[in-house]
Amino acid sequence: MKLLPTACPACNSQLKAKSLICAHCNTEIQGEYELPVLTRLSPEDQSFILEFIKSSGSLKEMARLLRLSYPTVRNRLDEIIERLKKTESPEENNGKENL
Amino acid sequence: MNEIVNNTKTLPRRSISQWLFNPFIFVAGYQALLLGLGIMLISAFIGFLGNTHFDGVLDVHKGLEAPLWLFLAEGIIDWLTIAMPLFFFGLLVSSSSLRMIDVFGTQALARWPYIVTSVVMLPEANQRVGAYIIFRLTSTAASVTIDYMDMLIFIFAIIVGIFMSVWMVALMYRAYVVSCNIKGARAIVTFIVSLIGAEVLSKLSILLLFQRL
Protein backbone atom coordinates (compact mmCIF):
# COMPACT_ATOMS: atom_id res chain seq x y z
CA MET A 1 0.00 0.00 0.00
CA LYS A 2 1.26 3.47 -0.92
CA LEU A 3 2.12 5.79 1.95
CA LEU A 4 -0.03 8.89 2.34
CA PRO A 5 2.09 11.94 1.48
CA THR A 6 1.53 14.65 4.09
CA ALA A 7 4.14 17.31 3.21
CA CYS A 8 4.68 19.16 -0.08
CA PRO A 9 7.79 17.80 -1.85
CA ALA A 10 8.57 21.30 -3.18
CA CYS A 11 8.21 23.55 -0.10
CA ASN A 12 7.55 21.03 2.71
CA SER A 13 4.26 22.74 3.66
CA GLN A 14 1.37 20.73 5.02
CA LEU A 15 -0.70 19.08 2.25
CA LYS A 16 -4.51 19.10 2.24
CA ALA A 17 -6.92 16.64 0.62
CA LYS A 18 -8.66 18.12 -2.44
CA SER A 19 -10.58 15.13 -3.63
CA LEU A 20 -12.10 12.05 -2.00
CA ILE A 21 -13.45 9.13 -3.99
CA CYS A 22 -15.71 6.20 -3.17
CA ALA A 23 -13.96 3.02 -4.25
CA HIS A 24 -17.37 1.31 -4.64
CA CYS A 25 -19.41 3.67 -6.87
CA ASN A 26 -16.72 6.13 -7.97
CA THR A 27 -18.52 9.14 -6.46
CA GLU A 28 -15.97 11.91 -6.17
CA ILE A 29 -16.14 14.76 -3.67
CA GLN A 30 -14.14 17.89 -4.32
CA GLY A 31 -13.18 20.30 -1.57
CA GLU A 32 -10.34 21.27 0.75
CA TYR A 33 -9.94 18.97 3.71
CA GLU A 34 -7.37 19.07 6.50
CA LEU A 35 -5.57 15.78 7.10
CA PRO A 36 -6.09 14.37 10.62
CA VAL A 37 -3.14 15.10 12.89
CA LEU A 38 -2.27 11.44 13.42
CA THR A 39 -1.79 10.87 9.68
CA ARG A 40 1.00 13.45 9.70
CA LEU A 41 3.13 11.32 12.00
CA SER A 42 5.63 8.82 10.63
CA PRO A 43 4.40 5.25 10.00
CA GLU A 44 6.54 4.09 12.95
CA ASP A 45 4.93 6.62 15.27
CA GLN A 46 1.47 5.68 14.02
CA SER A 47 2.24 2.01 14.59
CA PHE A 48 3.45 2.80 18.11
CA ILE A 49 0.26 4.72 18.92
CA LEU A 50 -1.95 1.95 17.56
CA GLU A 51 -0.19 -0.67 19.64
CA PHE A 52 -0.31 1.61 22.66
CA ILE A 53 -4.09 1.82 22.32
CA LYS A 54 -4.34 -1.95 21.80
CA SER A 55 -2.33 -2.39 25.03
CA SER A 56 -5.06 -0.37 26.81
CA GLY A 57 -2.59 2.47 27.23
CA SER A 58 -0.30 0.38 29.41
CA LEU A 59 3.35 1.38 29.07
CA LYS A 60 4.34 -1.66 31.14
CA GLU A 61 2.60 -3.96 28.66
CA MET A 62 4.23 -2.13 25.73
CA ALA A 63 7.64 -2.47 27.37
CA ARG A 64 7.06 -6.20 27.87
CA LEU A 65 5.99 -6.76 24.27
CA LEU A 66 8.79 -4.68 22.79
CA ARG A 67 11.36 -6.14 25.21
CA LEU A 68 12.41 -2.62 26.11
CA SER A 69 12.64 -0.91 29.49
CA TYR A 70 9.70 1.09 30.82
CA PRO A 71 11.47 4.48 30.62
CA THR A 72 12.52 3.81 27.01
CA VAL A 73 8.89 3.26 26.00
CA ARG A 74 7.72 6.23 28.04
CA ASN A 75 10.38 8.44 26.41
CA ARG A 76 9.24 7.29 22.97
CA LEU A 77 5.66 8.22 23.83
CA ASP A 78 6.79 11.62 25.14
CA GLU A 79 8.65 12.26 21.87
CA ILE A 80 5.50 11.45 19.87
CA ILE A 81 3.44 13.75 22.10
CA GLU A 82 5.95 16.54 21.44
CA ARG A 83 5.75 15.91 17.69
CA LEU A 84 1.95 15.95 17.84
CA LYS A 85 1.98 19.27 19.67
CA LYS A 86 4.28 20.76 17.02
CA THR A 87 2.16 19.33 14.22
CA GLU A 88 -1.10 20.72 15.48
CA SER A 89 -1.89 24.13 13.95
CA PRO A 90 -4.08 26.70 15.75
CA GLU A 91 -7.12 26.00 13.55
CA GLU A 92 -6.88 22.29 14.35
CA ASN A 93 -6.85 23.04 18.03
CA ASN A 94 -10.40 24.28 17.53
CA GLY A 95 -11.47 21.07 15.85
CA LYS A 96 -9.79 18.28 17.81
CA GLU A 97 -12.74 16.00 17.14
CA ASN A 98 -10.91 15.09 13.91
CA LEU A 99 -8.53 13.04 16.04
CA MET B 1 0.54 -7.51 18.65
CA ASN B 2 3.26 -9.41 16.88
CA GLU B 3 3.20 -6.71 14.21
CA ILE B 4 4.93 -4.19 16.42
CA VAL B 5 7.47 -6.73 17.69
CA ASN B 6 8.37 -7.55 14.11
CA ASN B 7 8.42 -3.91 13.00
CA THR B 8 12.15 -3.32 13.37
CA LYS B 9 11.83 0.40 12.68
CA THR B 10 10.02 0.89 15.97
CA LEU B 11 12.70 -0.94 17.97
CA PRO B 12 16.14 0.32 18.93
CA ARG B 13 18.88 -1.89 17.45
CA ARG B 14 19.92 -4.71 19.77
CA SER B 15 23.65 -4.51 19.29
CA ILE B 16 26.51 -5.44 21.60
CA SER B 17 27.46 -1.77 21.89
CA GLN B 18 23.91 -0.97 23.08
CA TRP B 19 24.22 -3.60 25.79
CA LEU B 20 27.68 -2.36 26.78
CA PHE B 21 27.11 1.39 26.73
CA ASN B 22 23.35 1.79 27.16
CA PRO B 23 21.76 -1.35 28.63
CA PHE B 24 19.08 0.85 30.20
CA ILE B 25 17.18 0.85 26.91
CA PHE B 26 16.40 -2.77 27.71
CA VAL B 27 16.71 -3.00 31.50
CA ALA B 28 15.38 -0.60 34.16
CA GLY B 29 13.14 -0.62 37.21
CA TYR B 30 13.23 -3.49 39.70
CA GLN B 31 15.19 -5.72 37.32
CA ALA B 32 18.00 -3.15 37.16
CA LEU B 33 17.83 -2.59 40.91
CA LEU B 34 18.19 -6.29 41.72
CA LEU B 35 21.08 -6.67 39.27
CA GLY B 36 22.69 -3.51 40.65
CA LEU B 37 22.40 -4.64 44.27
CA GLY B 38 23.97 -7.97 43.27
CA ILE B 39 26.80 -6.09 41.54
CA MET B 40 27.39 -3.97 44.66
CA LEU B 41 27.43 -7.08 46.83
CA ILE B 42 29.99 -8.83 44.60
CA SER B 43 32.18 -5.69 44.31
CA ALA B 44 32.08 -5.25 48.09
CA PHE B 45 33.03 -8.89 48.72
CA ILE B 46 35.94 -8.84 46.24
CA GLY B 47 36.94 -5.46 47.69
CA PHE B 48 36.89 -6.99 51.18
CA LEU B 49 39.17 -9.84 50.02
CA GLY B 50 41.72 -7.43 48.56
CA ASN B 51 41.19 -4.41 50.87
CA THR B 52 40.01 -2.34 47.91
CA HIS B 53 37.84 0.51 49.14
CA PHE B 54 35.30 2.33 46.94
CA ASP B 55 35.51 5.32 49.24
CA GLY B 56 33.68 7.81 47.06
CA VAL B 57 31.39 7.74 44.02
CA LEU B 58 34.40 7.61 41.69
CA ASP B 59 37.12 6.53 44.13
CA VAL B 60 39.02 3.27 44.28
CA HIS B 61 41.84 2.91 46.80
CA LYS B 62 43.80 0.11 48.40
CA GLY B 63 43.46 0.59 52.11
CA LEU B 64 43.15 -0.82 55.57
CA GLU B 65 41.60 -4.12 56.51
CA ALA B 66 38.01 -3.57 57.53
CA PRO B 67 34.87 -5.61 58.25
CA LEU B 68 32.73 -6.67 55.28
CA TRP B 69 29.85 -4.38 56.31
CA LEU B 70 32.06 -1.34 55.71
CA PHE B 71 32.75 -2.36 52.11
CA LEU B 72 29.01 -2.92 51.63
CA ALA B 73 28.22 0.43 53.21
CA GLU B 74 30.71 2.16 50.87
CA GLY B 75 28.90 0.75 47.83
CA ILE B 76 25.47 1.72 49.16
CA ILE B 77 26.64 5.25 50.04
CA ASP B 78 28.26 5.69 46.59
CA TRP B 79 25.06 4.59 44.88
CA LEU B 80 22.62 6.63 46.99
CA THR B 81 24.63 9.85 46.95
CA ILE B 82 24.55 9.96 43.13
CA ALA B 83 21.03 8.56 42.62
CA MET B 84 19.38 11.04 45.00
CA PRO B 85 20.53 14.29 43.34
CA LEU B 86 19.89 12.85 39.88
CA PHE B 87 16.33 11.97 40.89
CA PHE B 88 15.89 15.44 42.36
CA PHE B 89 17.15 17.11 39.14
CA GLY B 90 14.98 14.74 37.12
CA LEU B 91 11.89 15.92 39.00
CA LEU B 92 12.98 19.51 38.59
CA VAL B 93 14.02 19.54 34.94
CA SER B 94 12.25 16.69 33.12
CA SER B 95 8.77 17.07 31.68
CA SER B 96 8.28 13.28 31.79
CA SER B 97 6.66 11.43 34.66
CA LEU B 98 9.66 9.69 36.24
CA ARG B 99 9.69 6.60 38.39
CA MET B 100 12.05 6.61 41.36
CA ILE B 101 12.75 2.89 40.84
CA ASP B 102 14.09 3.58 37.32
CA VAL B 103 16.53 6.27 38.48
CA PHE B 104 17.80 4.28 41.47
CA GLY B 105 17.74 0.94 39.63
CA THR B 106 19.67 2.11 36.57
CA GLN B 107 22.22 3.96 38.73
CA ALA B 108 22.82 0.74 40.66
CA LEU B 109 23.29 -1.24 37.44
CA ALA B 110 25.65 1.44 36.07
CA ARG B 111 28.19 0.46 38.74
CA TRP B 112 28.97 -2.91 37.16
CA PRO B 113 32.42 -1.90 35.77
CA TYR B 114 33.60 -1.69 39.39
CA ILE B 115 33.38 -5.48 39.64
CA VAL B 116 36.22 -5.59 37.08
CA THR B 117 38.09 -2.89 39.02
CA SER B 118 37.79 -4.82 42.28
CA VAL B 119 39.17 -7.94 40.53
CA VAL B 120 42.22 -6.21 38.98
CA MET B 121 42.92 -4.53 42.31
CA LEU B 122 42.87 -7.88 44.10
CA PRO B 123 46.59 -8.92 43.81
CA GLU B 124 48.74 -8.03 46.80
CA ALA B 125 51.26 -6.49 44.40
CA ASN B 126 49.03 -3.39 44.25
CA GLN B 127 49.22 -3.04 48.03
CA ARG B 128 53.02 -3.40 47.97
CA VAL B 129 53.47 -0.77 45.21
CA GLY B 130 51.09 1.55 47.08
CA ALA B 131 53.18 1.16 50.24
CA TYR B 132 56.38 1.63 48.21
CA ILE B 133 55.10 4.92 46.75
CA ILE B 134 54.23 6.17 50.25
CA PHE B 135 57.69 5.06 51.44
CA ARG B 136 59.37 7.01 48.61
CA LEU B 137 57.24 10.12 49.10
CA THR B 138 57.42 10.26 52.90
CA SER B 139 60.25 9.41 55.18
CA THR B 140 57.91 8.19 57.92
CA ALA B 141 56.67 4.97 56.25
CA ALA B 142 58.44 1.62 56.64
CA SER B 143 60.87 0.46 53.95
CA VAL B 144 59.25 -1.62 51.17
CA THR B 145 60.86 -3.45 48.25
CA ILE B 146 59.05 -4.32 45.04
CA ASP B 147 59.98 -6.20 41.85
CA TYR B 148 59.15 -5.64 38.16
CA MET B 149 56.18 -7.98 38.30
CA ASP B 150 54.62 -5.95 41.12
CA MET B 151 55.07 -2.78 39.04
CA LEU B 152 53.58 -4.43 35.95
CA ILE B 153 50.51 -5.63 37.87
CA PHE B 154 50.10 -2.20 39.44
CA ILE B 155 50.29 -0.36 36.07
CA PHE B 156 47.82 -2.82 34.55
CA ALA B 157 45.41 -2.29 37.48
CA ILE B 158 45.71 1.50 37.17
CA ILE B 159 45.00 1.48 33.41
CA VAL B 160 42.05 -0.91 33.75
CA GLY B 161 40.81 1.04 36.79
CA ILE B 162 40.83 4.37 34.92
CA PHE B 163 39.12 2.79 31.91
CA MET B 164 36.42 1.24 34.12
CA SER B 165 35.86 4.55 35.95
CA VAL B 166 35.32 6.37 32.63
CA TRP B 167 33.03 3.57 31.50
CA MET B 168 31.03 3.74 34.73
CA VAL B 169 30.57 7.52 34.44
CA ALA B 170 29.38 7.07 30.84
CA LEU B 171 26.91 4.42 32.02
CA MET B 172 25.72 6.63 34.88
CA TYR B 173 25.08 9.45 32.42
CA ARG B 174 23.20 7.20 29.99
CA ALA B 175 21.16 5.81 32.91
CA TYR B 176 20.24 9.39 33.88
CA VAL B 177 19.26 10.34 30.32
CA VAL B 178 17.05 7.26 29.86
CA SER B 179 15.44 7.17 33.30
CA CYS B 180 14.72 10.92 33.49
CA ASN B 181 14.28 11.69 29.77
CA ILE B 182 16.59 14.71 29.87
CA LYS B 183 18.76 15.61 26.91
CA GLY B 184 21.38 18.13 25.76
CA ALA B 185 22.99 20.82 27.89
CA ARG B 186 20.48 20.45 30.73
CA ALA B 187 21.37 16.78 31.08
CA ILE B 188 25.13 17.43 31.01
CA VAL B 189 25.07 20.34 33.48
CA THR B 190 22.75 18.68 36.01
CA PHE B 191 24.72 15.44 35.78
CA ILE B 192 28.07 17.16 36.41
CA VAL B 193 26.64 19.13 39.35
CA SER B 194 25.18 15.91 40.80
CA LEU B 195 28.45 14.03 40.33
CA ILE B 196 30.53 16.70 42.07
CA GLY B 197 28.02 16.96 44.93
CA ALA B 198 27.84 13.17 45.24
CA GLU B 199 31.62 12.85 45.30
CA VAL B 200 31.93 15.32 48.18
CA LEU B 201 29.00 13.86 50.11
CA SER B 202 30.11 10.25 49.68
CA LYS B 203 33.71 11.04 50.72
CA LEU B 204 32.49 12.79 53.88
CA SER B 205 30.00 10.04 54.73
CA ILE B 206 32.56 7.26 54.28
CA LEU B 207 35.11 9.23 56.28
CA LEU B 208 32.61 9.42 59.14
CA LEU B 209 32.12 5.65 58.90
CA PHE B 210 35.89 5.06 59.08
CA GLN B 211 36.09 7.22 62.20
CA ARG B 212 33.56 4.92 63.88
CA LEU B 213 35.84 1.88 63.37
Interface residues (C-beta under 8 A of the other chain):
Chain A: P43 E44 S47 F48 E51 K54 S55 L65 L66 R67 L68 S69 Y70 P71 T72 R74 N75 D78
Chain B: M1 E3 I4 V5 N7 K9 T10 L11 P12 F24 I25 F26 V27 A28 G29 A32 S95 S96 S97 L98 R99 D102 T106 V178 S179 N181
